[in-house]
Amino acid sequence: MHLKLGSIHTIVVSSPEIAKQILQKHDKIFSGRAVPHAAEAMDHDKASVAWLPTQIKWRKLRKICKEQMFAMHKLEASEGLRQEKLKQLRDYLHERCTSKRVVNIGEVAFVTSLNLMSATLFSLDFARFDSNSAHEMKEIFQELMKILGTPNLADYFPVLKLIDPQGLKRGTKVYFGKLFAMFDEIISERLQSRSISSDSTRKNDLLEVLLDINQQSDSDLSLNDIKHLILLLRLNRYGADTTTDSVQWAMTELLRNPNKMLKAKHELRTIIGENKQVEESDISRLPYLHAVIKETFRYHPAGPFLIPHKAEDNVEINGYMVPKNAQIFVNVWAIGRDSNIWSNPDSFEPERFLDSKIDYTGQDFELINFGSGRRICPGLPLAHVMVHLMVATLIHNFEWKLEPGMKPEEIDVNEMFGLSLHKAVPLRAFPTK
């Protein structure tokens, strides 16, 4: 579709065939970004891999992400930190089993995903279960996702940027400021620790790697760049908030479909064992779990659209001219619900992926939740690990019962629209041993 939104030409892509042309065949021309006004707060657009043009600075930051942060050997080095966070999740749920208290699965998923990310980045916990800190952090992320997902008049009528009529940029600046204050404190403490400690006390986290690069004599990675890079990891398609959404949707569908829950549990108990903890190396041995996650991404994508691309030049697509500077929305939600691509698209059926080679690594345009081409989400390897480990931990170690009087088919599946698709009503259930 071609839409004229204010003064901006907008192209909405809703098929794998056209998405492939945009993201692969004409990747270079469509590698620009249509930067929302709200993302310009604190000059985030000038320092973030998500928004920078694909030039020298973007390539350097992208290389750091790929080689120093998300390479397999780097993730393996920090695996112990993530296993510790999963143990904390299991301990909390065991306590809830004993006290027979209901669990807000979205809340525990948020705390765990936030701490999984914080452990990987900083070797720190940012929140605790049932704590004010958890609620405060969740509010910051949810408000940011809400602001960044709100249609902004200033994006479509650029003259309005001067007055920011909806206050979205001002709101973003407030929440960015809160997060940057936390990052400043953590970075300052780490720099002080590095100045007085020996190499034997080094942390196996991503901050240590980034500071190593920053302190090289020929480095052009500033401390400001590090803060914006960390902010990107927190807000990307599979940061703490969106990972929470994916885990909660996966659990929602498994509880709505008890036979599929049984299949997933049987696979875990057969391959992993009754009382063993799921490790990252086990993920590749769990095809049904992997199918559950793929089906969750298809049926409940983290966001309805990919981050908008921008045409750097006029280009013809299927006989139509896409004008220079047009913004491009790839409609992931529509592709995932297209009956021409998927049989029974409005049913949760992980089995569709068991004999399918379709994956979300950017080569199969039927399932491109993380994007494709040079703009593919840099955090995909970490997101892949986090979502699988959290869902596996929740279903492997516990049985789950709905609140009294509720039937599986009565679980609410309404969505709240924003930068991500939140579950409108939180999922609550009782864990049992």
C-alpha positions in Angstrom: 0.0 0.0 0.0 1.0 3.6 -0.6 -0.2 6.1 1.9 0.4 9.8 2.2 0.6 10.5 5.9 0.9 14.3 6.2 3.9 15.2 4.1 5.5 11.8 4.2 5.1 9.0 1.6 4.6 5.7 3.4 4.8 2.2 1.9 3.3 -0.7 3.8 4.7 -4.1 2.9 2.5 -7.1 3.8 3.9 -10.0 1.8 7.1 -12.1 2.0 7.8 -11.5 -1.7 7.9 -7.7 -1.5 9.6 -7.8 1.9 12.4 -9.9 0.3 12.8 -7.2 -2.4 12.9 -4.4 0.1 15.2 -6.1 2.7 17.4 -8.3 0.5 17.4 -7.4 -3.3 17.3 -3.6 -2.7 18.8 -3.8 0.8 21.3 -0.9 0.2 18.7 1.5 -1.1 16.3 0.7 1.7 18.9 0.7 4.5 18.0 4.2 5.6 16.0 4.9 8.7 12.9 7.0 9.1 13.8 8.4 12.5 10.8 9.2 14.7 11.0 12.6 16.4 10.7 11.0 19.9 13.9 8.9 19.2 15.8 12.2 18.7 15.7 12.8 22.5 19.2 13.2 24.0 20.6 12.8 20.4 19.9 9.0 20.6 19.4 8.9 16.8 23.0 10.2 16.4 24.6 7.5 18.5 22.4 4.4 18.1 22.9 1.5 15.8 19.2 1.4 15.3 18.9 4.9 13.8 22.4 5.8 12.4 22.8 5.8 8.6 24.8 2.8 7.4 28.1 4.7 7.2 31.4 4.6 9.1 30.2 5.0 12.6 27.3 2.6 12.1 29.7 0.0 10.7 32.0 0.3 13.6 29.3 0.0 16.2 27.7 -2.9 14.3 31.0 -4.7 14.2 31.4 -4.3 18.0 27.9 -5.8 18.5 28.6 -8.7 16.2 32.1 -9.6 17.2 32.5 -8.4 20.8 29.0 -8.8 22.3 26.9 -11.4 20.5 29.5 -13.8 19.1 29.0 -17.3 20.3 32.1 -17.4 22.4 31.2 -14.1 24.1 27.7 -15.4 25.0 29.2 -18.7 26.3 31.5 -16.7 28.6 28.5 -15.1 30.3 26.3 -18.2 30.4 26.9 -18.8 34.1 25.4 -15.4 34.9 22.2 -16.3 33.1 21.9 -19.7 34.7 22.1 -17.9 38.1 19.1 -15.7 37.1 17.1 -18.8 36.1 17.9 -20.4 39.4 16.5 -17.3 41.1 13.3 -17.7 39.1 12.9 -21.4 40.0 13.5 -20.6 43.7 10.9 -17.9 43.6 8.3 -20.1 42.0 9.1 -23.0 44.4 8.3 -20.5 47.2 5.0 -19.7 45.5 4.3 -23.4 45.2 4.7 -23.9 48.9 2.6 -20.9 49.8 0.0 -21.8 47.1 0.0 -18.2 45.8 -0.9 -17.1 42.3 1.9 -15.9 40.0 1.6 -13.0 37.6 3.6 -14.6 34.8 4.2 -11.3 33.0 5.7 -9.8 36.2 8.1 -12.7 36.8 9.0 -12.9 33.2 9.8 -9.2 33.2 12.0 -9.4 36.3 13.8 -12.5 35.0 14.4 -11.1 31.5 15.5 -7.7 32.9 18.0 -9.5 35.2 19.1 -11.9 32.4 19.9 -8.8 30.3 21.4 -6.9 33.3 23.6 -9.9 34.2 24.9 -10.2 30.6 25.5 -6.5 30.4 26.6 -5.6 33.9 26.8 -8.7 36.2 24.1 -7.0 38.2 20.4 -7.5 39.1 18.1 -4.5 38.3 15.1 -5.8 40.1 13.8 -8.4 42.6 10.6 -10.3 42.6 7.7 -8.6 44.4 9.7 -5.4 44.8 9.1 -1.7 44.1 12.2 -1.7 42.0 10.6 -4.2 39.6 7.5 -2.0 39.3 9.5 1.1 38.7 11.7 -0.4 36.0 8.7 -2.0 34.3 6.9 1.4 34.3 9.9 3.1 32.7 10.1 0.5 29.9 6.3 0.4 29.3 6.0 4.1 29.2 8.9 4.3 26.7 7.4 1.6 24.5 4.1 3.4 24.7 5.6 6.8 23.7 7.7 5.3 20.9 4.7 3.4 19.6 2.3 6.4 19.6 1.6 8.0 16.2 3.3 11.4 16.3 2.0 14.4 14.4 5.5 15.8 14.3 6.7 12.8 12.2 4.2 13.6 9.5 4.3 17.4 9.7 7.9 18.2 10.4 7.2 21.9 11.0 5.6 20.7 14.3 8.9 19.3 15.6 9.7 22.7 17.1 6.7 22.6 19.4 6.4 18.8 20.0 2.6 19.1 20.2 2.0 15.8 21.9 5.0 16.0 24.2 6.4 12.7 23.1 10.0 13.8 22.7 9.9 15.5 26.1 8.5 12.3 27.6 11.2 10.2 26.0 13.9 12.5 27.3 12.6 12.1 30.9 12.8 8.3 30.7 16.0 8.2 28.8 17.4 10.5 31.5 16.4 8.1 34.2 18.1 5.1 32.4 21.2 7.1 31.6 21.6 8.1 35.3 21.6 4.4 36.2 24.1 3.7 33.4 26.4 6.6 34.5 26.5 5.2 38.1 27.3 1.7 37.0 30.0 2.7 34.5 31.6 5.0 37.0 31.7 2.3 39.6 33.2 -0.2 37.1 35.9 2.3 36.0 36.8 2.9 39.6 37.0 -0.8 40.3 39.1 -1.4 37.2 41.6 1.2 38.3 42.3 -0.5 41.7 41.7 -4.2 40.9 43.7 -6.9 39.3 42.8 -8.8 36.1 41.6 -11.7 38.2 38.6 -9.7 39.4 37.4 -8.8 35.9 33.7 -9.5 35.1 32.6 -11.7 32.3 30.1 -9.2 31.0 29.5 -7.0 28.0 30.3 -3.8 29.9 33.9 -5.1 30.5 34.3 -5.7 26.8 33.0 -2.2 25.9 35.3 -0.5 28.4 38.3 -2.5 27.1 37.5 -1.1 23.6 36.9 2.4 25.0 40.3 2.5 26.7 42.3 1.5 23.7 44.5 4.3 22.5 43.1 4.3 19.0 39.4 3.8 20.1 36.6 6.1 18.9 34.0 4.4 21.1 33.1 7.0 23.7 31.4 6.5 27.0 28.4 8.3 25.5 28.4 5.7 22.7 28.4 2.9 25.3 25.4 4.3 27.1 23.4 4.6 23.9 24.4 1.1 22.8 23.2 -0.3 26.2 20.0 1.7 25.8 19.5 0.2 22.4 19.9 -3.3 23.8 17.3 -2.5 26.5 14.8 -1.1 24.0 15.4 -3.3 20.9 12.8 -5.8 19.6 13.9 -8.3 22.2 14.9 -6.2 25.2 13.4 -6.8 28.6 9.9 -5.6 27.8 9.5 -7.4 24.5 11.1 -10.6 25.7 8.5 -10.5 28.5 5.7 -10.2 26.0 7.0 -13.2 24.0 7.4 -15.4 27.1 4.0 -14.4 28.4 2.3 -15.1 25.0 4.1 -18.5 24.7 2.8 -19.4 28.2 -0.7 -18.1 27.4 -1.0 -20.3 24.3 0.4 -23.3 26.0 -2.1 -23.0 28.9 -4.9 -22.4 26.3 -3.7 -25.6 24.5 -3.0 -28.3 27.2 -2.1 -31.0 24.7 0.7 -28.7 23.3 1.9 -28.0 26.8 2.1 -31.8 27.4 4.1 -32.3 24.2 6.6 -29.6 25.3 6.9 -31.0 28.8 7.4 -34.5 27.5 10.2 -33.4 25.2 12.0 -31.6 28.1 11.6 -34.5 30.5 12.8 -37.0 27.9 15.8 -35.1 26.6 16.8 -33.1 29.6 15.7 -35.3 32.5 13.3 -34.7 35.4 15.3 -32.6 37.8 18.0 -31.1 35.6 18.3 -27.5 34.7 17.9 -26.6 31.0 21.2 -25.2 29.7 21.9 -23.1 26.6 23.5 -26.0 24.8 20.3 -28.0 25.1 18.2 -25.6 23.0 19.3 -27.2 19.7 18.1 -30.6 21.0 14.6 -29.4 21.7 12.7 -29.2 18.3 9.2 -28.9 19.8 10.2 -26.1 22.1 11.8 -24.4 19.2 8.6 -24.8 17.2 6.6 -23.3 20.1 8.8 -20.2 20.1 8.6 -19.9 16.3 4.8 -20.2 16.4 4.7 -17.6 19.2 6.8 -15.2 17.0 4.4 -15.8 14.1 1.2 -15.5 16.0 2.2 -12.8 18.5 5.1 -10.8 17.0 6.9 -8.5 19.5 5.9 -5.6 17.3 3.3 -5.3 14.5 5.9 -3.6 12.2 9.7 -3.7 11.8 11.5 -0.5 12.7 10.7 1.7 9.7 13.2 1.8 6.8 13.7 4.8 4.4 14.3 4.8 0.7 17.6 6.5 -0.1 16.7 6.8 -3.8 13.8 6.3 -6.2 13.4 2.6 -6.9 10.9 0.5 -8.9 9.3 -2.4 -7.1 6.9 -4.7 -9.1 6.1 -2.0 -11.5 5.5 0.7 -8.9 7.9 3.6 -8.1 8.8 4.0 -4.5 9.9 7.6 -4.1 13.1 8.7 -2.4 12.7 9.4 1.4 9.5 7.3 1.6 9.3 5.4 4.9 8.7 1.7 4.6 6.7 -0.3 7.2 7.0 -4.1 7.0 3.8 -5.5 8.4 5.1 -8.6 10.4 1.7 -9.1 12.0 -0.1 -9.3 8.6 2.5 -11.7 7.1 2.1 -13.9 10.1 -1.7 -14.1 9.7 -1.8 -14.5 5.9 -3.9 -17.5 4.9 -2.0 -17.6 1.6 1.2 -18.4 3.5 0.0 -20.3 6.6 -2.7 -23.0 7.0 -5.1 -22.2 9.8 -3.3 -18.9 10.5 -5.6 -18.0 13.4 -4.7 -21.2 15.4 -1.7 -21.8 17.5 0.0 -24.8 15.9 3.7 -25.3 16.7 3.6 -28.6 14.7 3.6 -26.5 11.5 7.3 -25.8 12.1 8.4 -29.4 13.0 8.9 -30.4 9.3 9.7 -26.9 8.1 13.1 -25.2 7.6 11.5 -21.7 8.1 13.4 -19.8 10.8 13.6 -16.2 12.1 17.3 -15.6 11.2 16.5 -13.2 8.4 16.5 -15.6 5.4 12.9 -16.7 5.4 10.6 -13.7 4.8 7.6 -15.5 6.1 9.0 -15.0 9.6 11.1 -11.9 9.9 10.5 -10.7 13.4 14.1 -9.6 13.8 14.3 -8.0 10.3 16.8 -9.0 7.6 19.8 -7.7 5.7 22.2 -5.2 7.1 19.5 -3.8 9.5 18.7 -7.2 11.1 18.5 -6.9 14.9 22.0 -7.3 16.4 20.7 -8.8 19.6 19.1 -11.8 17.9 21.5 -14.4 19.3 20.9 -13.3 22.9 17.2 -13.0 22.4 17.1 -16.5 21.0 18.7 -17.8 24.1 16.7 -15.8 26.6 13.2 -16.6 25.3 13.9 -20.3 25.0 15.5 -20.6 28.4 12.7 -18.8 30.2 9.9 -20.7 28.6 11.7 -24.0 29.1 12.3 -23.2 32.8 8.7 -22.3 33.4 7.3 -25.5 31.9 10.0 -28.0 32.8 10.1 -27.4 36.5 6.4 -26.7 37.2 2.9 -27.7 36.5 0.5 -24.7 36.1 -3.1 -24.4 37.1 -5.5 -21.6 36.2 -7.3 -19.6 38.7 -10.4 -21.3 40.1 -13.4 -21.4 37.7 -11.4 -20.4 34.7 -11.2 -22.7 31.6 -8.2 -22.7 29.2 -10.3 -21.3 26.4 -11.4 -18.4 28.6 -7.8 -17.0 28.9 -7.9 -13.5 27.6 -5.8 -13.0 24.4 -6.6 -9.4 23.6 -3.6 -7.2 22.5 -2.6 -3.7 23.5 -1.1 -1.8 20.6 2.2 0.1 21.0 5.8 -0.3 19.8 5.2 -3.9 21.0 2.0 -5.9 21.3 1.4 -6.3 25.0 -1.1 -8.7 26.4 -4.0 -6.6 27.5 -4.8 -8.7 30.6 -1.8 -10.2 32.5 -1.6 -14.0 32.6 -2.0 -15.3 36.2 -1.7 -19.0 37.2 -0.7 -21.2 40.1 2.6 -23.1 39.9 2.6 -26.6 41.4 5.4 -29.1 41.9 
